[in-house]
Amino acid sequence: MAGSVDNHCIDMSRSLPTHPGCIQPRSFRFATVVPAVLWLLAAFGCGEVTCPEPLGNVDGTCQDVERVTTEAPKPGVERCDGKDNDGDAEVDEDWPELGEACGEGTGECVEGEYVCADDGMGIVCEGAAGPSDEVCDGKDNDCDGTADNGPEETCDGEDNDCDGLVDEGVLSMKEEPVFDDLASVAAVDGGFVVTRRVGERIFAETYDERGLKTGLDDQTPYHVANLDFLESDGFGREVLVSLGVWRADTMAIEVDHSLAPFIIEKQTLHEDWDKQGILSFSTPPFYPRVDASVRRVVGMLGSLDFGVITTGPSNIRGFLSAPTLVPGLDFVDGFASDGPYIVWPDDENLRAAFLLDDGRLVQEIDIGRGASPSVSIAPPGLGVAWVSGNEIGLSVLHALSLQCAGGPLCNSSVSEDQLLDAAHGPTGLVYHEASSSWVVVANRQIVVVGAGPSGIAVKQVEQRGDAPFPNRIDAVVSGQTIAVMQSSLWGESALTFLGCL
């Protein structure tokens, strides 16, 4: 039975008490892991053992187990989760604002409610709509209690301050050095062409839409002692120039996609334009004007009659033909024309009409009282500016009826106290679509006006101090930039750019 006893009772340890029925021969020792011993004891009836430290009797077996304490857990840190985490019988007491309203309820802002954050470490405002940048939509977006009171105006073609005007007071003015001789500026696709007298040559150079000189130019000889007039007009990529002294000459300039100008043709007008012996000068308002959009020349003839002559789109040789007389025009106080429109003074009234190629005037109408008119075709209609006393008159006409288009720019005026100087001298006019503005040039002043909520609004007034006393003014626009040329009887010319430069 010794072998049987050895198979049932195994020497666990010298310190373990033995069961009376278990005999452990000293000569047999078998080392094994505690779990195996315990399994054998339980299987063969040796499970009534009292287990010493650190073993414990678990279901009749001695096992090495950790003691289980019955002490209460220590309180934790309070979290925002609807529970009493720190054991003080209060829930979420660190956030007294929990459940209260948050945010603003003014304007477009909406109130929300404070709730626990997802991480339980604080509270957040849920369901609130806060303020945003003010936009011109009739709403109080920034929740300051006033609708459409935007930020300061910036030069970007937008109504930033929500006052109904675009880019008021923020157009930059850049002045080019004064030219020593007559010059004219015309707008073409992508920029501007400046034509001017340089010695005994006619010089054409280009500027881009930012008013920066390209460095590209062309020139041609022109042997005269001086020039009495030089003016130009552009359309697409072509510029027509009218210049001369007693006789009137016409020049065509083409501009390529890089804004390189090429003088391609020169032509002396028909002898009917010869003023030799009739008038002692050909300066404004008597010089012939050239129009590139309808390719024609209009103006005073040598006999003091008024004439018009047109040519085809391919060349300017048609200007050799005799001009067509325009009956009913008898004036010596200047005129203005653009495309098929003409405006002229008749006593103290200004009249407007369509001037047809056959010399007929159609849709004649009085538009105001004053002198020194200028006209410009624009999307809002036909703009007309003039000088009336010490004020500047402005009216926008329907393109077909020539009736006043209505609104704040119907026979309106810019008063003397809104100007830097009293209005006098010649005028120029152009529409600046980027800022929805009419730009009127009167002598040395450049006045930017628009249609305000309650009438005509003067948005900006600039004055070029070193400009000569002009008797002829060009005002044109290419892209978002305005170019103004002010030329004097003595030959000096000042070029100015205005825009988001």
C-alpha positions in Angstrom: 0.0 0.0 0.0 3.0 2.3 0.2 2.9 2.9 -3.5 -0.8 3.7 -3.2 -0.2 6.1 -0.4 2.5 7.9 -2.3 0.2 8.4 -5.2 -2.5 9.9 -3.0 -0.6 12.1 -0.5 2.1 14.4 -1.8 4.5 16.4 0.3 3.4 20.0 -0.2 5.7 21.6 2.2 7.5 20.9 5.4 5.3 23.5 7.1 2.0 21.9 6.1 0.3 19.7 8.7 -0.6 16.3 7.5 -3.8 14.4 7.5 -3.8 11.3 9.8 -4.3 9.0 6.9 -1.5 10.5 4.8 1.9 9.1 5.2 4.8 10.8 3.5 8.0 8.8 3.2 11.1 10.8 3.5 12.7 8.9 0.7 10.1 10.2 -1.9 9.8 13.8 -2.8 8.0 15.2 -5.7 8.1 18.9 -6.4 5.3 20.4 -8.3 3.3 23.7 -8.6 0.7 24.5 -5.9 -2.4 24.2 -8.2 -1.6 20.6 -9.0 -1.2 19.7 -5.3 -4.5 21.3 -4.4 -6.3 19.3 -7.1 -4.9 16.0 -5.8 -5.8 16.9 -2.2 -9.4 17.7 -3.2 -9.6 14.5 -5.3 -8.5 12.1 -2.7 -10.0 13.5 0.5 -7.1 15.6 1.8 -9.2 18.9 1.6 -9.8 19.3 5.4 -6.4 21.0 5.7 -6.0 24.2 7.6 -4.1 26.4 5.3 -1.3 28.6 6.7 -0.5 32.1 5.6 -0.4 33.2 2.8 -2.6 30.4 1.5 -6.3 30.2 2.1 -8.9 27.5 2.1 -11.2 28.0 -0.8 -13.8 25.2 -1.2 -11.6 22.8 0.6 -8.4 23.7 -1.3 -5.4 25.8 -0.2 -5.0 28.7 -2.7 -2.6 31.6 -2.8 -5.1 34.5 -2.9 -4.9 38.2 -2.1 -6.8 39.5 0.9 -10.1 41.4 0.0 -10.5 44.6 2.0 -13.9 45.8 3.1 -12.8 49.5 3.5 -15.1 52.1 1.8 -13.7 53.7 -1.4 -12.3 57.2 -1.1 -14.4 60.1 -2.7 -13.5 61.0 -6.3 -13.3 64.2 -8.3 -16.6 65.8 -9.2 -17.5 65.5 -12.9 -20.3 67.1 -14.9 -22.3 63.9 -15.6 -25.4 64.1 -13.4 -23.8 62.0 -10.6 -22.3 62.7 -7.1 -18.7 61.8 -7.9 -17.1 63.3 -4.8 -19.5 61.9 -2.2 -20.8 65.2 -0.8 -24.4 64.4 -1.6 -24.5 67.1 -4.3 -24.5 66.6 -8.0 -22.6 68.7 -10.5 -22.2 71.5 -7.8 -19.1 73.0 -9.5 -21.2 74.3 -12.4 -24.1 76.4 -11.0 -24.8 77.8 -14.6 -25.9 74.3 -15.7 -29.3 74.4 -17.3 -29.4 78.2 -17.5 -29.7 80.2 -20.8 -26.6 81.2 -22.7 -25.7 83.3 -25.7 -27.5 86.4 -27.0 -31.0 86.9 -28.1 -30.5 90.1 -30.0 -30.8 90.4 -33.8 -29.9 87.1 -35.6 -28.4 85.6 -32.4 -30.3 82.8 -30.6 -30.1 81.8 -27.0 -29.1 78.3 -26.0 -28.7 76.3 -22.7 -25.6 75.3 -20.7 -25.1 71.5 -20.7 -22.3 69.2 -19.6 -19.4 68.8 -22.0 -18.9 65.4 -23.5 -15.7 64.9 -21.4 -17.4 65.8 -18.2 -14.8 68.4 -17.4 -17.0 71.5 -17.9 -20.1 72.9 -19.5 -20.8 74.1 -23.0 -23.5 76.4 -24.5 -25.8 74.2 -26.6 -28.3 75.4 -29.3 -27.1 79.0 -29.4 -26.4 81.0 -32.6 -23.7 83.7 -32.0 -22.9 86.9 -33.9 -21.4 86.9 -37.4 -19.9 89.5 -39.7 -22.4 92.2 -40.7 -23.7 91.8 -44.3 -26.1 94.0 -46.2 -29.2 91.9 -45.9 -31.5 94.0 -43.7 -30.6 91.9 -40.6 -28.6 92.5 -37.5 -25.9 89.9 -38.1 -23.4 91.1 -35.5 -26.2 91.3 -32.9 -25.3 94.9 -31.8 -28.9 96.1 -32.0 -28.6 97.8 -35.4 -29.2 96.2 -38.8 -26.8 96.7 -41.7 -24.1 98.8 -39.9 -21.2 97.1 -41.5 -17.5 97.6 -41.0 -15.4 100.3 -42.7 -15.6 100.5 -46.5 -12.8 98.9 -48.4 -11.8 99.2 -52.1 -13.3 95.9 -53.3 -16.4 96.7 -55.3 -18.7 95.8 -52.4 -20.9 97.9 -50.1 -19.0 96.9 -46.9 -20.6 99.4 -44.6 -24.1 98.8 -45.8 -24.9 102.4 -46.6 -26.2 101.8 -50.1 -22.9 103.1 -51.7 -20.0 101.1 -53.1 -16.3 102.0 -52.5 -17.2 105.5 -51.4 -14.1 107.6 -50.4 -11.6 104.7 -50.8 -10.6 104.9 -54.5 -6.9 105.5 -54.7 -5.4 108.2 -57.0 -2.1 107.8 -58.8 -0.6 110.7 -60.6 1.8 110.3 -63.5 4.4 113.0 -64.3 3.0 115.9 -66.3 3.7 115.6 -70.0 5.3 118.6 -71.8 3.0 118.5 -74.8 -0.6 117.6 -75.7 -1.7 114.1 -74.8 -4.8 111.9 -74.8 -5.8 108.7 -73.2 -8.1 106.0 -74.6 -9.3 102.7 -73.1 -8.8 99.4 -74.9 -9.3 95.8 -73.8 -6.9 95.1 -71.0 -5.6 98.7 -70.5 -5.0 102.1 -71.8 -3.3 103.8 -74.8 -1.7 107.2 -74.3 -1.0 109.2 -77.5 1.1 112.3 -77.2 3.4 114.7 -79.0 7.1 114.2 -78.4 9.2 116.6 -80.4 8.3 116.1 -84.1 6.9 112.6 -83.5 3.6 111.1 -82.3 4.3 108.7 -79.6 1.9 105.9 -78.5 2.5 103.9 -75.2 0.3 101.6 -73.2 -0.6 101.1 -69.5 -2.3 98.0 -68.0 -5.6 98.0 -66.1 -3.7 98.8 -62.8 -2.4 102.0 -64.3 1.2 100.6 -64.7 3.2 101.5 -67.7 4.0 98.4 -69.8 7.1 99.8 -71.5 5.6 99.0 -74.9 5.3 101.8 -77.5 5.3 102.9 -81.1 6.0 106.2 -82.8 5.7 108.0 -86.2 7.0 111.3 -87.6 4.7 114.3 -87.5 6.4 117.4 -88.8 4.4 120.4 -87.6 5.5 123.4 -85.5 3.0 122.6 -82.9 -0.4 120.9 -82.3 -3.6 122.8 -81.5 -5.5 119.6 -80.7 -4.9 115.9 -80.0 -7.7 113.6 -78.8 -8.4 109.9 -79.1 -11.0 107.2 -78.5 -10.7 103.5 -78.1 -12.9 100.5 -78.8 -11.9 96.9 -78.4 -8.2 96.8 -79.4 -8.3 99.8 -81.7 -7.7 103.5 -81.0 -8.5 106.3 -83.4 -6.7 109.6 -82.9 -7.7 113.1 -84.2 -4.9 115.7 -84.3 -3.8 118.7 -86.2 -3.5 122.5 -86.5 -5.3 124.0 -89.5 -5.9 120.6 -91.1 -7.4 117.6 -89.3 -5.5 114.3 -89.5 -6.6 110.9 -88.3 -4.5 108.0 -87.1 -5.3 104.4 -86.3 -3.5 102.4 -83.6 -4.0 98.7 -82.9 -3.0 96.9 -79.7 -2.2 93.2 -79.4 -2.9 90.9 -76.5 0.4 91.9 -74.8 -0.7 95.6 -75.0 2.0 96.4 -77.6 0.7 99.3 -79.7 1.2 99.6 -83.5 0.5 102.7 -85.5 -1.0 101.2 -88.7 -2.5 104.1 -90.7 -2.5 107.9 -91.0 -5.0 109.9 -93.0 -5.6 113.6 -93.6 -9.3 114.4 -93.6 -11.2 116.0 -96.5 -10.3 119.6 -97.3 -13.7 120.7 -95.9 -12.1 120.3 -92.5 -9.5 122.9 -93.4 -9.8 126.0 -91.2 -7.0 128.0 -92.8 -8.1 131.6 -93.2 -11.5 131.0 -91.6 -10.6 130.6 -87.9 -7.3 131.6 -86.2 -7.3 128.4 -84.1 -8.6 124.9 -84.0 -8.6 124.4 -80.2 -11.6 123.2 -78.3 -14.5 123.5 -78.9 -13.8 123.7 -82.6 -11.6 120.7 -83.2 -13.1 117.5 -84.8 -13.8 114.6 -82.4 -13.1 111.0 -83.4 -15.3 108.1 -82.2 -13.9 104.6 -82.4 -17.1 102.7 -81.6 -18.9 104.0 -84.7 -15.8 105.0 -86.6 -16.7 108.6 -87.4 -15.5 112.1 -87.0 -17.8 115.0 -86.0 -17.2 118.7 -85.4 -16.9 122.1 -86.8 -16.0 122.6 -90.4 -13.9 125.4 -91.8 -17.0 127.4 -92.8 -18.4 127.3 -89.3 -20.8 124.6 -90.3 -21.1 121.3 -88.4 -20.4 118.0 -90.1 -20.1 114.3 -89.6 -18.2 111.7 -91.6 -18.0 107.9 -91.2 -15.8 105.1 -92.5 -15.9 101.3 -92.6 -14.5 98.9 -90.0 -11.4 97.8 -92.1 -9.6 101.2 -92.6 -9.8 104.9 -92.2 -9.6 105.9 -95.9 -13.3 106.7 -95.9 -12.4 109.8 -93.9 -11.2 111.3 -97.3 -14.8 111.8 -98.4 -16.5 115.1 -97.9 -18.4 115.4 -94.6 -22.1 115.5 -94.4 -23.5 118.8 -93.1 -25.7 118.7 -89.9 -28.3 121.4 -90.2 -29.7 123.2 -87.2 -26.5 123.2 -85.2 -25.1 126.7 -84.8 -22.9 127.1 -81.7 -19.5 128.1 -80.6 -19.7 126.9 -77.0 -18.6 123.3 -77.4 -20.4 120.0 -77.9 -20.1 116.4 -76.7 -20.6 113.2 -78.5 -20.4 109.4 -77.8 -21.5 106.8 -80.3 -24.7 107.9 -82.0 -25.4 110.6 -79.4 -24.7 114.3 -79.4 -25.2 117.0 -76.8 -24.9 120.7 -77.4 -25.8 124.1 -75.8 -28.6 126.1 -77.4 -28.7 129.5 -75.7 -28.9 128.6 -72.0 -30.3 125.1 -72.6 -28.5 121.8 -73.3 -30.1 119.7 -75.9 -29.5 116.0 -76.7 -30.3 114.0 -79.8 -29.3 111.0 -82.0 -27.0 112.1 -84.8 -27.5 109.9 -87.8 -24.8 109.3 -90.5 -26.9 111.3 -93.0 -26.8 114.4 -90.8 -30.3 114.2 -89.3 -30.9 114.9 -85.6 -33.6 112.5 -84.1 -35.3 112.6 -80.7 -34.1 116.2 -79.8 -34.8 117.0 -76.2 -33.9 119.6 -73.6 -32.0 118.0 -70.7 -30.9 120.9 -68.5 -29.4 124.4 -68.3 -25.7 125.0 -68.5 -22.6 124.7 -70.7 -19.4 122.6 -71.2 -21.2 119.2 -71.6 -19.7 115.7 -71.6 -21.4 112.4 -72.3 -20.8 108.7 -71.7 -22.7 105.6 -72.7 -23.0 103.2 -69.8 -25.2 100.3 -68.6 -27.5 102.7 -66.6 -28.1 104.8 -69.8 -26.6 107.9 -71.4 -24.9 110.0 -68.8 -24.6 113.7 -69.4 -22.6 116.1 -67.2 -22.3 119.9 -67.5 -21.4 123.1 -65.6 -24.3 125.2 -64.3 -23.1 128.3 -62.4 -20.7 127.0 -59.8 -22.4 123.5 -59.7 -22.0 120.3 -61.7 -25.1 119.1 -63.3 -25.6 115.4 -64.0 -28.5 113.4 -65.6 -28.9 109.9 -66.8 -31.1 109.5 -69.9 -32.9 106.4 -71.3 -30.8 105.1 -74.2 -33.8 105.2 -76.7 -36.1 107.9 -75.6 -33.5 110.3 -74.2 -36.0 111.1 -71.5 -34.6 111.3 -68.0 -34.3 107.9 -66.5 -35.8 109.0 -63.2 -34.4 108.3 -59.7 -31.8 110.4 -57.8 -29.7 111.1 -60.9 -32.4 112.7 -62.9 -31.3 116.3 -63.6 -29.3 116.3 -60.3 -26.5 118.5 -59.3 -23.4 118.6 -57.1 -23.4 121.9 -55.2 -20.4 124.2 -54.7 -20.1 123.4 -51.0 -19.6 119.7 -51.9 -16.6 120.5 -54.2 -13.1 121.5 -53.5 -13.4 124.4 -56.0 -16.2 126.1 -57.9 -17.2 124.2 -61.1 -16.0 125.7 -64.3 -14.1 124.9 -67.5 -14.5 121.7 -69.6 -16.0 118.5 -68.2 -15.3 114.8 -68.7 -17.6 111.9 -67.7 -17.3 108.1 -67.4 -19.2 105.4 -65.6 -17.2 103.2 -63.2 -19.2 99.9 -63.1 -17.0 98.4 -60.3 -18.2 101.0 -57.8 -21.6 101.8 -59.5 -20.3 105.4 -59.8 -20.3 108.2 -62.3 -17.0 110.0 -62.4 -17.2 113.7 -63.4 -14.1 115.7 -64.2 -14.6 119.4 -64.0 -11.4 121.4 -64.7 -8.9 120.0 -62.1 -11.5 118.2 -59.9 -12.4 114.5 -60.1 -15.8 113.9 -58.5 -17.1 110.4 -57.8 -20.9 110.4 -57.4 -23.5 107.7 -57.0 -27.2 107.1 -56.4 -27.7 107.3 -52.7 -30.7 106.2 -50.7 -32.1 109.7 -50.6 -30.6 111.4 -53.7 -27.3 112.0 -55.4 -24.4 111.1 -53.1 -20.9 112.6 -53.5 -18.7 109.6 -52.7 -15.2 111.2 -53.2 -13.6 114.4 -54.5 -10.0 114.6 -55.6 -8.0 117.4 -57.1 -4.7 117.2 -58.9 -2.7 120.2 -57.8 -0.1 120.3 -60.6 -2.6 119.7 -63.4 -2.5 122.5 -66.0 -5.6 124.7 -66.6 -7.3 122.2 -68.9 -9.4 123.1 -72.0 -9.8 119.4 -72.9 -10.5 116.4 -70.7 -10.5 112.6 -71.4 -12.2 110.3 -68.9 -12.2 106.6 -69.7 -12.3 103.3 -67.8 -10.7 99.9 -68.4 -11.4 97.1 -66.1 -11.8 98.6 -62.6 -9.5 101.6 -63.2 -10.4 105.1 -64.4 -7.9 107.2 -66.4 -8.2 110.9 -66.7 -6.2 113.2 -69.0 -6.3 117.0 -68.5 -4.7 118.9 -71.3 -4.2 122.6 -71.5 -4.1 125.1 -74.4 -0.3 125.5 -73.8 0.4 121.9 -74.4 0.9 120.4 -70.9 -1.1 117.3 -70.0 -1.6 115.5 -66.7 -2.5 111.8 -66.5 -4.2 110.4 -63.4 -5.5 107.0 -62.5 -8.2 106.3 -60.0 -9.4 102.9 -58.7 -8.4 100.0 -56.3 -4.7 100.6 -57.1 
